[in-house]
Amino acid sequence: MATFNASVRESGKTSVIDVSGDLDAHTAVQLERVFEKLISEQRANIVVNFSNLNYISSAGLGVFMAFIDEVRSKGGDIKFANMPEKIYQIFDLLGFPSLYEIYDDEKKAIEKFQTNAS
């Protein structure tokens, strides 16, 4: 059984989702619930920290596509940070870097929200 965890912490007006383990068809619903909760709380500046993610399937990728329009319609965005090379290669292959901002460092992603708010 795949293990996956998604926990949220706040950094100013930015919500950081730490994902770990394997994000696949069986675990994607956990991440969906996190996005639904953040959106219902009007928290639209979101950084996803991938540093502890081991695996992502197409179902996992689909979660980000499912919520990006709604988050952006609320004036926010989803930014990615700390992506391991093997995870980045999957995102890159599917063209995600043209749709999402990807940062090597979580702090830089958070700062980008603060810069845009000024």
Secondary structure as GFF3:
##gff-version 3
##sequence-region A 1 118
A	DSSP	beta_strand	4	11	.	.	.	ID=ss1
A	DSSP	beta_strand	14	23	.	.	.	ID=ss2
A	DSSP	alpha_helix	28	40	.	.	.	ID=ss3
A	DSSP	beta_strand	45	56	.	.	.	ID=ss4
A	DSSP	alpha_helix	58	73	.	.	.	ID=ss5
A	DSSP	beta_strand	77	81	.	.	.	ID=ss6
A	DSSP	alpha_helix	85	93	.	.	.	ID=ss7
A	DSSP	three_ten_helix	96	98	.	.	.	ID=ss8
A	DSSP	beta_strand	101	103	.	.	.	ID=ss9
A	DSSP	alpha_helix	106	117	.	.	.	ID=ss10
###
